[in-house]
Amino acid sequence: MNITVRRITIVLGLVLGLSGTTVAHAQPSGWQPFVSISPVWDGDADLDGGGDFDVMRVLLRAGITGDLGNGNRAGLTLNYDHNDYSFSNPAAFGGVAPWGTVQRYGVAVPLLFALQDGWSLGVTPSADWFRENGADTGESLVWGGVVAVSRHFANGNRLGLGIAVFDQIEETSVLPIFLIDWRLSERWRLINPLPSGPTGPAGLELDYEFGNGWTLGLGAAFRKMRFRLSEDGPVANGVGEEVGIPIFLRASRSFGQQLSLDFYAGVVTGGHLRLENASGQYVREEDYDPVPLLGITFIGRF
């Protein structure tokens, strides 16, 4: 089953953020605007069929979350991703770059409803456009949402399960999701990766809290992007796909409840690039070698 995991992880991250599983401090009682920016570099990756590529990404998030009373919360998030691909001598794709700059922009409305006995229900509908520059906007829409149920325990731990369903580019995807925020000791904690970072929260991360606002995490996630290609590219109006498994170290510094910085370093393994025609049928797929990943995320809450 092909799944636009990058899309799903972003929406899942909104559910996690509203439920409080990815923040160490208590949720504010009023409405709180937020913004995050993540410049990310995926280093030179050798394609098995010849040539190489790298990607410079900038991920932007902005929105607001607030308390509706009785434990219920709501939010609005605007998303924008800019992915600038640079190919060198791509013999694997006939000597022609399969795509160039890919953008994503959209909106999500995360909602959290408090139930009885520590249970909560998260629902996040969303709509996004994933497209290479020059692609038909009307053919680039991805819409759907995530529904997740989680249980908050007296010691602050949380577990949850859910499902993500999306009508996306040339396919419909259904994916089960798992939520975790489990404190193993005073300093050790097992969580989903931070939703605002370059990997997305579709994975696991083991954190150690040093104190004085510093945290170190080791984790792995699954990352997948699927997007509509340009109308005048080598596969006109086709579908592009990038898949990889980031394995990373994260060092974070919090400055109170308002500001934080996350530094990422790691490697993307198990990666491939895939081309499909306008109907979503296979054209070509190329594996690429492990590639370094570097990124930084700034998060502000106002």
C-alpha positions in Angstrom: 0.0 0.0 0.0 1.4 3.4 -1.0 0.9 6.0 1.7 1.8 9.7 1.8 3.4 9.3 5.2 4.9 12.8 5.3 1.3 14.2 5.1 0.0 11.8 7.7 2.9 12.5 10.2 2.2 16.2 10.0 -1.5 15.7 10.9 -0.6 13.1 13.5 1.8 15.7 15.0 -1.1 18.2 15.4 -3.1 15.5 17.3 0.0 14.8 19.5 0.6 18.5 20.2 -3.0 19.2 21.2 -3.1 16.2 23.5 0.1 17.3 25.3 2.1 14.2 24.5 5.0 16.1 22.9 5.5 18.9 25.3 6.9 18.8 28.8 4.9 21.8 30.2 1.2 22.1 30.9 -1.1 23.3 28.2 -2.0 27.0 28.5 -5.5 27.9 29.4 -6.0 30.6 26.7 -5.4 30.8 23.0 -1.8 30.5 22.0 -0.2 31.4 18.6 2.8 29.4 17.6 5.3 29.3 14.7 8.1 26.9 13.8 10.7 26.9 11.0 13.1 24.0 10.1 15.8 24.4 7.5 17.0 20.8 6.6 19.7 19.5 4.4 19.9 16.0 3.0 23.5 15.6 1.7 24.6 14.1 -1.6 23.0 10.8 -2.2 24.4 8.4 -4.9 21.7 6.8 -7.1 22.2 3.1 -7.7 21.7 3.6 -11.5 24.1 6.5 -11.7 24.2 10.1 -10.6 23.4 11.8 -7.3 21.2 14.4 -5.8 20.7 16.5 -2.7 17.8 18.3 -1.1 17.5 21.6 0.7 14.3 21.9 2.6 12.5 24.6 4.6 9.5 23.6 6.7 7.2 26.2 8.1 4.3 25.9 10.5 2.1 28.6 12.0 -1.2 28.6 13.8 -3.1 28.8 17.1 -4.3 26.4 19.7 -6.8 27.1 22.5 -8.8 25.8 25.4 -12.6 25.3 24.7 -13.2 24.3 28.4 -13.9 21.0 30.1 -10.6 19.6 28.7 -11.6 20.2 25.1 -9.1 22.0 22.8 -9.0 23.2 19.2 -6.5 24.7 16.8 -5.8 25.9 13.3 -2.5 25.2 11.6 -1.1 26.5 8.3 1.7 24.4 6.7 4.3 25.2 4.0 7.2 23.0 2.8 9.8 24.0 0.2 11.9 21.1 -1.1 14.7 22.1 -3.6 16.1 19.0 -5.3 19.4 19.3 -7.2 20.4 16.3 -9.4 23.8 15.8 -10.9 24.3 13.5 -14.0 21.2 11.4 -13.2 21.9 8.5 -15.5 19.4 6.5 -13.4 16.7 8.7 -14.9 18.0 8.8 -18.5 20.3 11.8 -17.8 17.4 14.1 -17.0 16.4 15.3 -13.5 13.0 13.7 -12.7 11.8 16.8 -10.9 13.0 20.1 -9.4 11.4 22.2 -6.7 8.5 20.6 -4.8 6.2 22.6 -2.6 3.5 21.7 -0.1 0.9 24.1 1.4 -2.3 23.5 3.3 -4.4 23.8 6.4 -5.4 21.5 9.3 -7.9 21.9 12.1 -6.9 19.7 15.1 -9.7 19.1 17.6 -9.3 17.3 21.0 -12.3 16.1 23.0 -11.9 15.0 26.7 -13.8 11.8 27.5 -14.2 10.0 30.8 -11.5 8.2 33.0 -8.5 9.9 31.3 -9.5 9.1 27.7 -9.5 11.7 24.9 -10.4 11.7 21.3 -8.4 13.6 18.7 -9.8 14.5 15.2 -7.8 16.4 12.6 -9.3 17.1 9.2 -6.9 18.6 6.6 -6.4 19.7 3.0 -3.0 20.1 1.3 -1.5 20.5 -2.1 1.7 18.6 -3.0 3.2 19.7 -6.3 6.3 20.3 -8.3 6.5 23.9 -9.7 4.5 23.9 -12.9 2.1 21.1 -11.8 -1.6 21.4 -12.1 -2.9 22.6 -8.7 -6.2 21.0 -9.1 -4.5 17.6 -9.6 -2.3 18.0 -6.5 -4.9 17.9 -3.7 -4.6 15.6 -0.7 -7.5 15.6 1.8 -8.6 13.5 4.7 -7.8 13.3 8.4 -6.7 11.4 11.5 -8.8 10.0 14.3 -7.0 8.9 17.4 -8.0 7.8 20.9 -5.5 8.1 23.8 -5.5 7.2 27.5 -3.8 9.5 30.0 -2.6 7.8 33.1 -2.2 9.3 36.6 1.7 9.3 36.4 1.6 11.5 33.2 2.1 8.6 30.8 0.0 8.4 27.7 -0.8 5.7 25.1 -3.1 5.9 22.1 -4.2 4.3 18.8 -5.8 5.8 15.7 -6.3 5.6 12.0 -5.4 8.0 9.2 -7.4 8.1 6.0 -6.5 10.3 2.9 -7.7 10.7 -0.6 -4.5 11.6 -2.2 -2.7 11.7 -5.6 -4.0 8.7 -7.6 -4.8 6.6 -4.5 -6.6 6.3 -1.2 -4.5 5.5 1.8 -5.4 4.0 5.2 -2.7 3.8 7.9 -2.9 2.7 11.6 -1.0 5.0 14.0 0.4 4.5 17.5 0.9 7.3 20.1 3.2 7.1 23.0 4.6 9.3 25.7 6.0 7.0 28.4 8.4 8.0 31.2 10.7 5.2 32.0 12.5 6.9 34.9 13.0 10.4 36.2 15.2 11.3 33.1 14.4 8.7 30.5 11.3 9.0 28.3 10.0 7.1 25.2 8.0 9.2 22.8 7.0 9.7 19.2 9.5 12.1 17.5 8.7 15.8 17.6 6.1 16.7 15.0 7.7 20.0 14.2 11.1 18.5 13.2 12.4 17.2 9.9 11.5 13.6 10.4 7.8 13.8 11.5 6.4 11.7 14.4 5.9 8.4 12.6 8.5 6.5 14.7 10.0 6.2 18.1 12.5 8.3 20.1 14.3 7.6 23.4 15.0 10.9 25.3 17.3 11.7 28.2 16.7 15.0 30.1 19.9 16.6 31.4 18.2 19.4 33.2 18.6 23.2 32.6 16.4 22.9 29.5 18.6 20.4 27.7 17.3 17.1 26.2 19.1 14.5 24.0 17.1 12.1 21.9 17.9 9.1 19.7 15.3 8.0 17.3 14.1 6.6 13.9 11.1 7.5 11.7 9.6 6.7 8.4 9.4 9.5 5.9 7.6 9.5 2.6 6.6 12.3 0.2 4.3 11.9 -2.8 3.6 14.8 -5.2 2.2 15.8 -8.6 4.8 16.5 -11.3 5.0 19.4 -13.7 2.9 19.4 -16.8 6.0 20.0 -19.0 8.5 17.7 -17.2 10.0 14.4 -18.4 6.9 12.5 -17.0 4.2 15.1 -17.7 1.6 15.4 -14.9 3.0 12.3 -13.3 3.7 11.4 -9.7 7.0 11.7 -7.8 7.8 9.9 -4.6 10.7 10.0 -2.1 11.0 7.4 0.7 13.6 7.1 3.5 14.1 6.1 7.1 15.9 8.9 9.1 17.9 7.7 12.0 18.9 10.7 14.1 20.2 12.3 17.2 18.4 15.4 18.5 19.8 17.9 21.0 17.2 20.4 22.3 17.3 23.5 24.4 14.1 25.0 25.9 14.0 28.6 27.0 11.0 28.5 29.2 7.6 27.7 27.7 7.8 30.1 24.8 11.0 29.2 22.9 13.0 26.1 22.0 15.7 25.0 19.6 16.1 21.5 18.3 19.4 20.4 16.5 19.3 17.3 14.3 22.1 15.1 12.9 21.7 11.7 11.4 21.5 9.5 8.3 18.6 8.6 5.9 18.7 4.9 5.1 16.6 2.6 2.9 15.8 5.4 0.5 14.4 5.4 -3.0 13.0 7.7 -5.6 10.0 6.6 -7.7 8.3 7.9 -10.9 4.8 7.1 -11.9 2.7 8.3 -14.9 -0.3 10.6 -14.7 -2.5 7.6 -13.7 -0.2 6.4 -10.9 1.3 3.5 -12.9 5.0 2.6 -12.3 7.6 4.1 -14.6 10.9 3.9 -12.8 12.3 3.4 -9.3 15.9 4.0 -8.1 17.4 3.2 -4.7 19.9 5.7 -3.2 22.8 5.2 -0.7 22.6 6.3 2.9 22.8 10.1 3.1 23.6 12.5 5.9 20.8 14.6 7.4 21.3 17.9 9.2 18.6 20.3 10.5 17.5 22.8 13.1 14.1 23.7 14.3 13.1 26.9 16.0 9.7 26.9 17.8 8.1 30.0 19.3 4.9 30.1 21.3 3.5 33.6 22.1 
